[in-house]
Amino acid sequence: MKSSTLSVGEVAARFGLATHVLRHWESVGLLKPARAGGRRRYDDNDLYRIAIILRSKEAGLSLEGIREMFRVLQERTRATYRGRTGLAHDRRLRARVRARRLDRCAHFREAVARAG
């Protein structure tokens, strides 16, 4: 099911913010809402991000601090992804090496021939 998107006014009303606050957060790189017909459209991910921004501000973080937090989280996510894809590649490579070793094994070839 595809989630619906909200306009800047709808999001502002939902969070009790002025629309210019959301536009400012976009201008400083905290938000990147999609555009449809030249208008901002906010999805669930944007709403979660806004909630995180608000909680972070309540905790005393500056907008620069929040932007840095998002940057670090993004880098860690990318590093984790690279690590996982690297592990998957390593596993596939090891499996291919084992398969080649089995193909070279005379006992294995004989067992396959007998089973076939």
C-alpha positions as a LaTeX table, in Angstrom:
\begin{tabular}{lrrr}
\hline
Residue & $x$ (\AA) & $y$ (\AA) & $z$ (\AA) \\
\hline
Met1 & 0.00 & 0.00 & 0.00 \\
Lys2 & 1.42 & 3.36 & $-1.00$ \\
Ser3 & 1.27 & 5.97 & 1.73 \\
Ser4 & $-0.17$ & 9.37 & 0.93 \\
Thr5 & 1.78 & 12.59 & 1.11 \\
Leu6 & 0.95 & 15.82 & 2.86 \\
Ser7 & 1.35 & 19.45 & 1.84 \\
Val8 & 3.55 & 21.87 & 3.75 \\
Gly9 & 0.44 & 23.40 & 5.35 \\
Glu10 & $-0.88$ & 20.02 & 6.47 \\
Val11 & 2.45 & 19.05 & 7.99 \\
Ala12 & 2.82 & 22.42 & 9.70 \\
Ala13 & $-0.65$ & 22.05 & 11.22 \\
Arg14 & 0.03 & 18.50 & 12.34 \\
Phe15 & 3.17 & 19.56 & 14.25 \\
Gly16 & 1.97 & 22.99 & 15.35 \\
Leu17 & 4.63 & 24.78 & 13.30 \\
Ala18 & 4.59 & 27.72 & 10.95 \\
Thr19 & 5.16 & 26.75 & 7.31 \\
His20 & 8.22 & 28.99 & 7.12 \\
Val21 & 9.89 & 26.78 & 9.75 \\
Leu22 & 9.62 & 23.75 & 7.48 \\
Arg23 & 10.91 & 25.78 & 4.54 \\
His24 & 13.83 & 27.00 & 6.66 \\
Trp25 & 14.70 & 23.47 & 7.75 \\
Glu26 & 14.71 & 22.51 & 4.08 \\
Ser27 & 16.97 & 25.46 & 3.22 \\
Val28 & 19.53 & 24.41 & 5.84 \\
Gly29 & 19.49 & 20.79 & 4.65 \\
Leu30 & 17.45 & 19.10 & 7.38 \\
Leu31 & 14.54 & 18.16 & 5.12 \\
Lys32 & 14.22 & 17.13 & 1.48 \\
Pro33 & 10.52 & 16.77 & 0.73 \\
Ala34 & 9.50 & 15.46 & $-2.67$ \\
Arg35 & 7.98 & 17.85 & $-5.18$ \\
Ala36 & 4.80 & 17.33 & $-7.13$ \\
Gly37 & 3.71 & 20.07 & $-9.48$ \\
Gly38 & 6.32 & 22.34 & $-7.91$ \\
Arg39 & 4.82 & 21.91 & $-4.43$ \\
Arg40 & 6.41 & 20.24 & $-1.45$ \\
Arg41 & 4.99 & 16.83 & $-0.56$ \\
Tyr42 & 5.94 & 15.18 & 2.74 \\
Asp43 & 5.81 & 11.41 & 3.23 \\
Asp44 & 6.07 & 9.26 & 6.38 \\
Asn45 & 9.87 & 9.41 & 6.36 \\
Asp46 & 9.74 & 13.20 & 6.33 \\
Leu47 & 7.28 & 13.17 & 9.24 \\
Tyr48 & 9.59 & 10.94 & 11.28 \\
Arg49 & 12.49 & 13.24 & 10.48 \\
Ile50 & 10.48 & 16.30 & 11.60 \\
Ala51 & 9.62 & 14.53 & 14.86 \\
Ile52 & 13.33 & 13.78 & 15.40 \\
Ile53 & 14.23 & 17.41 & 14.69 \\
Leu54 & 11.66 & 18.62 & 17.21 \\
Arg55 & 12.83 & 16.17 & 19.91 \\
Ser56 & 16.45 & 17.10 & 19.24 \\
Lys57 & 15.65 & 20.79 & 19.59 \\
Glu58 & 13.85 & 20.03 & 22.87 \\
Ala59 & 17.03 & 18.26 & 24.01 \\
Gly60 & 19.00 & 21.44 & 23.28 \\
Leu61 & 20.66 & 20.60 & 19.96 \\
Ser62 & 21.17 & 23.39 & 17.45 \\
Leu63 & 20.07 & 22.98 & 13.85 \\
Glu64 & 23.74 & 22.54 & 12.93 \\
Gly65 & 24.05 & 19.83 & 15.59 \\
Ile66 & 20.96 & 18.08 & 14.26 \\
Arg67 & 22.28 & 18.25 & 10.70 \\
Glu68 & 25.56 & 16.73 & 11.90 \\
Met69 & 23.66 & 13.97 & 13.71 \\
Phe70 & 21.76 & 13.11 & 10.51 \\
Arg71 & 25.03 & 13.16 & 8.53 \\
Val72 & 26.71 & 10.74 & 10.95 \\
Leu73 & 23.69 & 8.43 & 10.95 \\
Gln74 & 23.67 & 8.41 & 7.15 \\
Glu75 & 27.39 & 7.61 & 7.01 \\
Arg76 & 26.98 & 4.78 & 9.51 \\
Thr77 & 24.06 & 3.39 & 7.52 \\
Arg78 & 26.11 & 3.48 & 4.33 \\
Ala79 & 29.08 & 1.85 & 6.06 \\
Thr80 & 26.83 & $-0.88$ & 7.46 \\
Tyr81 & 25.37 & $-1.48$ & 4.01 \\
Arg82 & 28.83 & $-1.62$ & 2.44 \\
Gly83 & 29.92 & $-4.03$ & 5.16 \\
Arg84 & 26.93 & $-6.28$ & 4.61 \\
Thr85 & 27.28 & $-6.30$ & 0.85 \\
Gly86 & 30.99 & $-7.00$ & 1.30 \\
Leu87 & 30.19 & $-9.95$ & 3.56 \\
Ala88 & 27.68 & $-11.29$ & 1.05 \\
His89 & 30.26 & $-10.97$ & $-1.72$ \\
Asp90 & 32.84 & $-12.79$ & 0.44 \\
Arg91 & 30.37 & $-15.59$ & 1.15 \\
Arg92 & 29.56 & $-16.00$ & $-2.55$ \\
Leu93 & 33.26 & $-16.05$ & $-3.39$ \\
Arg94 & 33.97 & $-18.70$ & $-0.73$ \\
Ala95 & 31.04 & $-20.79$ & $-1.99$ \\
Arg96 & 32.43 & $-20.66$ & $-5.54$ \\
Val97 & 35.87 & $-21.72$ & $-4.31$ \\
Arg98 & 34.33 & $-24.66$ & $-2.40$ \\
Ala99 & 32.32 & $-25.65$ & $-5.48$ \\
Arg100 & 35.48 & $-25.64$ & $-7.62$ \\
Arg101 & 37.26 & $-27.78$ & $-5.05$ \\
Leu102 & 34.37 & $-30.25$ & $-5.10$ \\
Asp103 & 34.45 & $-30.38$ & $-8.90$ \\
Arg104 & 38.14 & $-31.29$ & $-8.77$ \\
Cys105 & 37.59 & $-33.98$ & $-6.18$ \\
Ala106 & 37.62 & $-37.44$ & $-7.81$ \\
His107 & 35.52 & $-38.98$ & $-5.03$ \\
Phe108 & 32.84 & $-36.31$ & $-5.46$ \\
Arg109 & 32.72 & $-36.82$ & $-9.25$ \\
Glu110 & 32.42 & $-40.58$ & $-8.77$ \\
Ala111 & 29.59 & $-40.15$ & $-6.22$ \\
Val112 & 27.71 & $-37.85$ & $-8.59$ \\
Ala113 & 28.20 & $-40.29$ & $-11.46$ \\
Arg114 & 26.87 & $-43.18$ & $-9.36$ \\
Ala115 & 23.86 & $-41.15$ & $-8.19$ \\
Gly116 & 22.97 & $-39.97$ & $-11.69$ \\
\hline
\end{tabular}
